[in-house]
Amino acid sequence: MTRKIQSINPFTGEVMREYNLLSTKKISEEITLSRNVFPAWKSTPVEERASHVKRLAVQLRAENRTYAELMTREMGKPIRESLAEIEKCAWLCDYYADAAPKFLETEYVKTEALESYVTFEPLGIVLAIMPWNFPFWQAFRFGIPAICAGNVIVLKHASNVPTCALAIEAAFGKAGFPDHVFSTLLIDAKSALKLIDQDKVDAVSLTGSNKAGEEVGAHAGAGIKKLVLELGGSDPFIVLDDADVEKACRMAVNARMINAGQSCIAAKRFIIHEKIADEFKNIFSGSLKELKIGDPMDESTDIGPLARPDILASLNEQLRDAREKGAEVIQTENSFSQGLFFMPCAVYNPTKEMKVLTEEVFGPVAPVIIVKDEDEAVRIANDTEYGLGASIWCRNIERATRLAARLEAGTIAINDMVKSDPRLPFGGVKKSGIGRELSHYGLKEFVNIKSVIVRE
């Protein structure tokens, strides 16, 4: 019996298309094709590899509307955000097309030997296991640096965005990449793990849940395979007593509500100094009510539907738990008869036993915690198993910088929201992941850093 996956529009509920999952035989054939193309791609000068990436940026911009509408229909992201995501992928391509040759230059080191140097050589086939929430960006963020380094990629994308996954592969083809330098495999999680276990891939990158990270990490570890994990987050958004509260509130809404809150680096805990707590509450709650919720294909929509029914069910349970345990919840009524909508809300005075604090909340819910001073803010911010990002709002930059040094996270944004940038490394500590993406650090995650010592 052929196994299938479906592409379902979360706004209309329409099943747009069904796809057959690849058979074991077909998976093996595809991996062989990727393996066969690797030696030639590895030997291609980095400048030529970079020129392919530059053409990919052109291709993305040429069909940006097509790609954006595909994303919006398949997982519900508002069309404005989808267009921005495609442009960010093109920017990433531009960046690495320019920077990769320099990043991969041989590094000469003065030692007692006649000559000592370090080279950066690709590992082979890298398996990418990617999530649905940023369907293009997540795949590009990992894939472009790895391909620039000379690796070839096989993508196992999330099962609810198969059309996006195939469109990404097609974009590489339209940009002139050799076949099978980037391949999409429509496979399930079990088949992906078999690729690791059967030694058919040389390294793995996963962006996803902590449960998925633990499972993939165990299989990769058993095979001694290079691994990068970008997992969950519970990012604190700290607003101190000397902050520009109005500006902080405007950014707080964006930081929590982008992609309907379905983001690992979304602000997930708002830690507010008691001196400005009332002002923050008034502005923040009012701003939430101004958001336009509706058809994600409408250019004016701020919040679209959630991507899957199970996410909606989880949010409803987390909010029920908060209400039952005494939190104050401010939320507008849901007036939609169709679509997987969850109305944005703020949860004031949550306690440590509530699910909105003990679990990762993957949706437009904003728990607001009041603190007496910055020491309490730091203690609460660090009181989590996650360490992906954090925001600090404070007019005194020296004070904010001191605070940043005390926070346990991979990225600290001062007077801004946390977001990834191709020029800076991205990743977390604690249970938010292992390794880094982006910058030269990300490019060098999937290379053999080879030392060569020459003596007469």
C-alpha positions as CSV (number, residue, x, y, z in Angstrom):
1,M,0.0,0.0,0.0
2,T,1.4,3.4,-1.0
3,R,1.7,5.9,1.8
4,K,0.6,9.4,1.2
5,I,0.9,12.9,2.7
6,Q,-1.5,15.8,2.0
7,S,-1.1,19.5,1.4
8,I,-3.9,21.2,3.3
9,N,-4.8,24.9,3.3
10,P,-5.3,25.7,7.0
11,F,-7.5,28.7,6.2
12,T,-10.0,26.9,3.9
13,G,-9.4,23.3,5.0
14,E,-9.1,22.3,1.3
15,V,-6.9,19.3,0.5
16,M,-4.9,21.0,-2.3
17,R,-2.8,17.9,-3.3
18,E,-1.8,14.5,-2.2
19,Y,1.7,13.1,-2.6
20,N,3.1,9.5,-2.5
21,L,5.9,9.0,0.0
22,L,9.0,7.5,-1.6
23,S,9.5,3.7,-1.5
24,T,12.6,2.3,0.2
25,K,14.0,1.4,-3.3
26,K,13.4,5.0,-4.6
27,I,15.0,6.5,-1.5
28,S,18.1,4.4,-2.1
29,E,18.2,5.4,-5.7
30,E,18.0,9.1,-4.9
31,I,20.8,8.8,-2.3
32,T,23.0,7.1,-4.9
33,L,22.4,10.0,-7.3
34,S,23.4,12.5,-4.6
35,R,26.4,10.4,-3.7
36,N,27.5,10.3,-7.4
37,V,27.2,14.1,-7.9
38,F,29.2,14.9,-4.7
39,P,32.8,14.4,-6.1
40,A,32.1,16.8,-9.0
41,W,30.4,19.4,-6.8
42,K,33.2,19.2,-4.2
43,S,35.8,19.8,-7.0
44,T,33.9,22.7,-8.4
45,P,35.8,25.9,-7.5
46,V,34.1,27.8,-4.7
47,E,33.8,30.8,-6.9
48,E,31.7,28.8,-9.4
49,R,29.6,27.3,-6.6
50,A,29.0,30.9,-5.4
51,S,27.9,32.0,-8.8
52,H,25.2,29.3,-8.8
53,V,24.0,30.7,-5.4
54,K,24.0,34.2,-6.9
55,R,21.7,33.0,-9.7
56,L,19.5,31.4,-7.1
57,A,18.9,34.8,-5.5
58,V,17.8,36.1,-8.9
59,Q,15.5,33.2,-9.3
60,L,13.8,33.7,-5.9
61,R,13.2,37.4,-6.7
62,A,11.9,36.6,-10.2
63,E,9.2,34.3,-8.8
64,N,8.8,35.8,-5.3
65,R,5.0,36.1,-5.5
66,T,4.6,32.5,-6.7
67,Y,6.7,31.1,-3.8
68,A,5.1,33.4,-1.3
69,E,1.5,32.4,-2.2
70,L,2.5,28.8,-2.1
71,M,3.7,29.2,1.5
72,T,0.6,31.1,2.5
73,R,-1.7,28.5,1.1
74,E,0.1,25.6,2.5
75,M,0.8,26.7,6.1
76,G,-1.2,29.9,6.7
77,K,1.5,32.6,6.9
78,P,0.2,36.1,6.0
79,I,1.2,37.0,2.5
80,R,3.3,40.0,3.6
81,E,5.4,37.7,5.8
82,S,5.7,35.2,3.0
83,L,7.0,37.8,0.6
84,A,9.5,39.0,3.3
85,E,10.7,35.4,3.8
86,I,11.5,35.0,0.1
87,E,13.4,38.2,0.1
88,K,15.3,37.1,3.2
89,C,16.3,33.9,1.4
90,A,17.5,35.9,-1.6
91,W,19.5,38.2,0.8
92,L,21.1,35.1,2.3
93,C,22.1,33.9,-1.2
94,D,23.6,37.2,-2.0
95,Y,25.6,37.2,1.2
96,Y,27.1,33.8,0.8
97,A,27.7,34.3,-2.9
98,D,30.0,37.1,-1.9
99,A,31.4,35.8,1.4
100,A,31.8,32.1,0.9
101,P,35.0,32.3,-1.1
102,K,36.7,34.3,1.6
103,F,35.3,32.1,4.4
104,L,36.8,29.0,2.7
105,E,40.2,30.4,2.0
106,T,43.1,28.4,3.3
107,E,44.4,29.7,6.6
108,Y,48.2,29.8,7.0
109,V,49.6,29.4,10.5
110,K,53.2,30.2,11.5
111,T,54.8,27.2,13.3
112,E,58.2,25.6,13.5
113,A,57.4,23.6,10.3
114,L,58.2,24.7,6.8
115,E,54.6,25.4,6.2
116,S,51.4,24.9,8.2
117,Y,47.9,25.6,7.0
118,V,44.2,24.7,7.5
119,T,41.8,23.8,4.7
120,F,38.0,23.4,4.8
121,E,36.7,20.4,2.9
122,P,33.0,19.3,2.6
123,L,31.8,16.2,4.4
124,G,29.5,14.8,1.7
125,I,25.7,14.3,1.9
126,V,24.1,16.3,4.6
127,L,20.5,15.4,5.6
128,A,18.3,18.4,6.5
129,I,15.3,17.7,8.6
130,M,13.4,21.0,8.5
131,P,10.1,22.4,10.0
132,W,7.1,23.9,8.5
133,N,6.9,27.3,10.2
134,F,9.4,29.1,7.9
135,P,9.2,26.6,5.0
136,F,11.7,28.4,2.7
137,W,13.9,30.2,5.2
138,Q,14.7,27.2,7.4
139,A,15.8,25.1,4.4
140,F,17.9,28.0,2.9
141,R,19.4,29.1,6.2
142,F,21.0,25.7,6.6
143,G,21.4,24.7,2.9
144,I,23.1,27.6,1.3
145,P,26.2,27.6,3.6
146,A,26.5,23.8,3.4
147,I,26.3,23.9,-0.4
148,C,28.7,26.7,-0.7
149,A,31.2,24.6,1.3
150,G,30.8,21.8,-1.3
151,N,28.4,19.5,0.3
152,V,25.2,18.1,-1.3
153,I,21.9,18.3,0.4
154,V,18.9,15.9,0.8
155,L,15.9,17.6,2.4
156,K,13.3,15.9,4.5
157,H,10.8,18.7,5.0
158,A,7.8,18.7,7.3
159,S,4.9,16.6,6.1
160,N,2.5,19.5,5.9
161,V,4.6,21.5,3.4
162,P,5.5,19.1,0.7
163,T,4.7,21.5,-2.1
164,C,7.0,24.1,-0.7
165,A,9.7,21.4,-0.4
166,L,9.4,20.5,-4.0
167,A,9.3,24.1,-5.1
168,I,12.6,24.7,-3.3
169,E,14.3,21.8,-5.2
170,A,12.8,23.2,-8.4
171,A,14.2,26.7,-7.7
172,F,17.8,25.2,-7.4
173,G,17.2,23.6,-10.8
174,K,16.0,26.8,-12.4
175,A,19.1,28.5,-11.1
176,G,21.3,26.1,-13.0
177,F,22.6,23.9,-10.1
178,P,23.6,20.3,-11.2
179,D,20.9,17.8,-10.5
180,H,21.0,16.3,-7.0
181,V,23.1,18.9,-5.4
182,F,19.9,19.8,-3.6
183,S,17.2,17.1,-3.5
184,T,13.9,16.9,-1.7
185,L,12.9,13.5,-0.5
186,L,9.2,13.1,0.4
187,I,9.8,10.6,3.2
188,D,8.5,10.1,6.8
189,A,10.5,10.5,10.0
190,K,11.2,6.8,10.3
191,S,12.8,6.7,6.8
192,A,14.9,9.7,7.7
193,L,16.3,8.0,10.7
194,K,17.1,4.9,8.6
195,L,19.3,7.1,6.4
196,I,21.3,8.0,9.4
197,D,21.4,4.4,10.8
198,Q,22.3,2.9,7.4
199,D,25.2,5.3,6.9
200,K,23.7,6.8,3.8
201,V,24.3,10.4,4.8
202,D,27.4,12.0,6.3
203,A,25.9,14.6,8.6
204,V,22.6,15.9,9.9
205,S,21.0,19.3,10.5
206,L,17.6,19.4,12.3
207,T,15.4,22.3,13.2
208,G,12.4,21.2,15.2
209,S,11.1,20.1,18.5
210,N,13.2,19.0,21.4
211,K,11.7,15.5,21.2
212,A,12.7,15.3,17.5
213,G,16.2,16.7,18.5
214,E,16.7,14.0,21.1
215,E,15.7,11.2,18.7
216,V,17.8,12.4,15.8
217,G,20.7,13.2,18.1
218,A,20.6,9.7,19.5
219,H,20.8,8.1,16.0
220,A,23.5,10.6,14.8
221,G,25.5,10.0,17.9
222,A,25.3,6.2,17.5
223,G,26.8,6.7,14.0
224,I,29.3,9.3,15.1
225,K,27.9,11.8,12.6
226,K,28.3,15.6,12.7
227,L,25.1,17.1,14.0
228,V,23.6,20.6,14.3
229,L,20.4,21.0,16.3
230,E,18.2,24.1,16.4
231,L,15.4,23.4,18.8
232,G,12.8,25.1,21.0
233,G,12.9,28.3,22.8
234,S,11.3,30.2,25.7
235,D,12.8,33.6,24.9
236,P,12.5,36.3,27.6
237,F,11.6,39.9,26.6
238,I,12.8,42.0,29.4
239,V,11.5,45.6,29.8
240,L,13.3,47.6,32.5
241,D,12.2,50.7,34.4
242,D,14.1,53.1,32.1
243,A,12.9,51.7,28.8
244,D,11.0,53.5,26.1
245,V,7.8,51.6,26.9
246,E,5.8,52.6,23.9
247,K,8.6,51.4,21.5
248,A,9.1,48.3,23.5
249,C,5.4,47.5,23.3
250,R,5.2,47.9,19.6
251,M,8.2,45.6,19.1
252,A,6.8,43.2,21.7
253,V,3.7,42.6,19.5
254,N,5.9,41.9,16.5
255,A,8.2,39.7,18.5
256,R,5.4,37.5,19.8
257,M,2.9,37.6,17.0
258,I,5.0,37.1,13.9
259,N,3.9,33.9,12.0
260,A,1.0,33.8,14.5
261,G,3.5,33.1,17.2
262,Q,4.7,29.9,15.6
263,S,8.4,30.6,15.8
264,C,11.2,29.2,18.0
265,I,12.7,32.6,18.5
266,A,9.5,34.5,19.2
267,A,9.4,36.3,22.5
268,K,7.6,33.9,24.8
269,R,7.9,35.4,28.3
270,F,7.5,39.1,28.9
271,I,9.4,40.1,32.0
272,I,8.3,43.7,33.0
273,H,9.7,46.0,35.7
274,E,6.9,46.8,38.2
275,K,7.5,50.6,37.8
276,I,6.3,50.5,34.2
277,A,4.0,47.4,34.4
278,D,0.7,49.3,34.2
279,E,1.9,51.4,31.2
280,F,3.1,48.3,29.4
281,K,-0.2,46.5,30.1
282,N,-2.3,49.3,28.7
283,I,-0.3,49.8,25.5
284,F,0.4,46.1,24.9
285,S,-3.2,44.9,25.4
286,G,-4.5,47.7,23.2
287,S,-2.0,46.9,20.5
288,L,-3.1,43.3,20.4
289,K,-6.7,44.3,19.8
290,E,-5.6,46.4,16.8
291,L,-4.2,43.4,15.0
292,K,-6.1,42.3,11.9
293,I,-6.9,38.6,11.9
294,G,-8.2,36.9,8.8
295,D,-7.5,35.7,5.3
296,P,-3.8,35.3,5.0
297,M,-3.9,36.1,1.3
298,D,-5.2,39.6,2.2
299,E,-2.3,42.1,2.1
300,S,-3.6,43.8,5.2
301,T,-3.8,40.7,7.4
302,D,-1.5,40.6,10.5
303,I,-2.4,37.2,11.9
304,G,-3.4,34.2,9.8
305,P,-4.6,30.7,10.9
306,L,-2.4,28.3,12.7
307,A,-0.7,25.6,10.5
308,R,-2.2,22.5,12.0
309,P,-5.2,21.4,14.2
310,D,-2.9,19.9,16.9
311,I,-1.3,23.2,17.5
312,L,-4.7,24.8,18.0
313,A,-5.7,22.1,20.5
314,S,-2.4,22.6,22.4
315,L,-2.9,26.3,22.7
316,N,-6.5,25.9,23.9
317,E,-5.3,23.5,26.6
318,Q,-2.5,25.9,27.7
319,L,-4.9,28.8,28.0
320,R,-7.5,26.7,29.8
321,D,-4.9,25.7,32.3
322,A,-3.9,29.3,32.9
323,R,-7.4,30.5,33.4
324,E,-8.2,27.6,35.7
325,K,-5.1,28.4,37.9
326,G,-6.0,32.0,38.3
327,A,-4.2,34.0,35.5
328,E,-5.8,37.1,34.0
329,V,-6.4,36.5,30.3
330,I,-7.1,39.3,27.9
331,Q,-8.3,37.9,24.5
332,T,-10.7,39.0,21.9
333,E,-13.5,36.7,20.8
334,N,-13.0,34.3,17.8
335,S,-15.5,35.3,15.2
336,F,-14.3,32.9,12.4
337,S,-16.4,30.0,11.3
338,Q,-13.6,28.6,9.2
339,G,-9.8,28.3,9.5
340,L,-7.5,27.2,12.4
341,F,-7.6,30.6,14.2
342,F,-6.5,31.3,17.7
343,M,-7.0,34.8,18.8
344,P,-4.0,36.7,20.2
345,C,-4.0,37.1,23.9
346,A,-2.0,38.2,26.9
347,V,-1.8,36.2,30.1
348,Y,-1.0,38.4,33.2
349,N,0.4,37.1,36.4
350,P,1.2,33.5,35.3
351,T,2.6,31.3,38.0
352,K,5.4,28.7,37.6
353,E,3.1,25.7,37.5
354,M,1.1,27.0,34.6
355,K,1.6,25.4,31.2
356,V,2.2,28.8,29.5
357,L,5.5,28.9,31.4
358,T,6.4,25.2,31.8
359,E,5.8,24.3,28.1
360,E,6.9,26.0,24.9
361,V,3.9,28.0,23.6
362,F,3.8,27.8,19.8
363,G,1.2,30.4,19.1
364,P,0.0,34.0,19.8
365,V,0.0,33.8,23.6
366,A,2.0,36.4,25.6
367,P,2.6,35.6,29.3
368,V,3.5,38.8,31.2
369,I,5.5,38.5,34.4
370,I,6.1,41.5,36.8
371,V,9.4,41.8,38.6
372,K,10.9,44.2,41.2
373,D,14.4,44.7,39.8
374,E,16.8,43.5,37.2
375,D,18.3,40.8,39.4
376,E,14.8,39.2,39.6
377,A,14.4,39.7,35.8
378,V,17.7,37.8,35.1
379,R,16.8,35.0,37.5
380,I,13.4,34.4,35.9
381,A,14.8,34.8,32.4
382,N,17.4,32.1,33.0
383,D,14.9,29.8,34.9
384,T,14.2,27.7,31.8
385,E,15.7,24.7,30.1
386,Y,15.9,26.7,26.9
387,G,18.5,29.3,25.9
388,L,17.9,30.4,22.3
389,G,17.4,34.2,22.4
390,A,16.5,37.1,24.7
391,S,15.6,40.8,24.4
392,I,16.5,43.6,26.8
393,W,14.8,47.0,26.6
394,C,16.7,49.7,28.4
395,R,17.8,53.3,27.5
396,N,21.0,52.8,29.4
397,I,23.1,50.8,27.0
398,E,25.9,50.1,29.5
399,R,23.4,48.7,31.9
400,A,21.7,46.6,29.2
401,T,25.1,45.3,28.1
402,R,26.0,44.2,31.6
403,L,22.6,42.4,31.8
404,A,23.2,40.7,28.5
405,A,26.4,39.1,29.8
406,R,24.3,37.5,32.6
407,L,21.6,35.9,30.3
408,E,22.0,32.3,29.1
409,A,21.1,32.5,25.5
410,G,22.7,32.3,22.0
411,T,21.5,35.7,20.9
412,I,20.8,38.9,22.9
413,A,18.9,41.8,21.3
414,I,19.1,45.1,23.0
415,N,16.2,47.4,22.2
416,D,15.2,45.1,19.4
417,M,13.5,41.7,18.8
418,V,15.5,38.5,18.3
419,K,15.9,37.6,14.6
420,S,18.4,35.7,12.5
421,D,20.9,37.6,10.3
422,P,23.1,35.9,7.7
423,R,26.1,37.9,9.0
424,L,25.8,36.6,12.6
425,P,25.9,33.1,14.0
426,F,22.5,31.7,15.1
427,G,21.8,29.0,17.6
428,G,21.2,28.3,21.3
429,V,22.5,26.8,24.5
430,K,21.0,24.4,27.0
431,K,18.1,22.5,25.3
432,S,17.8,25.0,22.6
433,G,20.3,23.2,20.5
434,I,23.9,22.3,19.5
435,G,26.0,24.1,16.9
436,R,25.5,27.3,14.9
437,E,24.0,28.3,11.6
438,L,24.8,31.4,9.5
439,S,28.0,33.6,9.4
440,H,31.3,31.8,8.8
441,Y,30.6,29.7,11.9
442,G,27.6,28.1,10.3
443,L,29.4,27.5,7.0
444,K,32.2,25.6,8.9
445,E,29.8,23.3,10.8
446,F,29.7,20.9,7.9
447,V,33.3,20.8,6.8
448,N,36.4,18.8,7.6
449,I,38.7,21.4,9.2
450,K,41.9,19.8,8.0
451,S,45.4,20.8,9.3
452,V,48.4,20.2,7.0
453,I,52.0,20.4,8.3
454,V,54.9,20.5,5.9
455,R,58.5,19.7,6.8
456,E,61.6,19.3,4.7
